[in-house]
Amino acid sequence: MVRPQQSTPPGGEDFVTRRYLLPRQRIGYLRFLLESYDGLAYARTLDPQQAVVEIAWPPSRQQDVETLLATLACECLMSPLPEPTPEQRSLP
């Protein structure tokens, strides 16, 4: 099981993040679904060529997001990626 990583966005509260690999054509659909939950979680594309996305959410919404991600993993064919090393986190 991949452990979520905790990060702090500029000027914001801590967010939990997790990275996923999914079919490229599903990225827009994933973003659309997450946005429809009005701030529950956010997605950003880290590598559009390899279809790697990072999903971030506030720790207070952990249970809701875990439930949603379990469903989306099947629906969007998402596979969790291992937590990045400290060296990988420092890359742009």
LINSULCOR-V553684 format. One record per backbone hydrogen bond with DSSP energy under -1.0 kcal/mol. CO is the residue of the C=O (numbers start at 1). NH is the residue of the N-H. Records with the same first field share a line. If there is no record, write none. Layout:
CO=NH / NH
//
This chain:
5=17
7=15
9=12
15=7
16=57
17=5
18=55
19=81
20=53
21=79
23=26
24=27
26=30
27=31
28=32
29=33
30=34
31=35
32=36
34=37
35=38
42=56
44=54
47=51 / 52
51=22
52=46 / 47
53=20
54=44
55=18
56=42
57=16
58=61
59=62
61=65
62=66
63=67
64=68
65=69
66=70
67=71
68=72
69=73
71=75
72=76
73=78
79=21
85=89
86=90
88=91
//
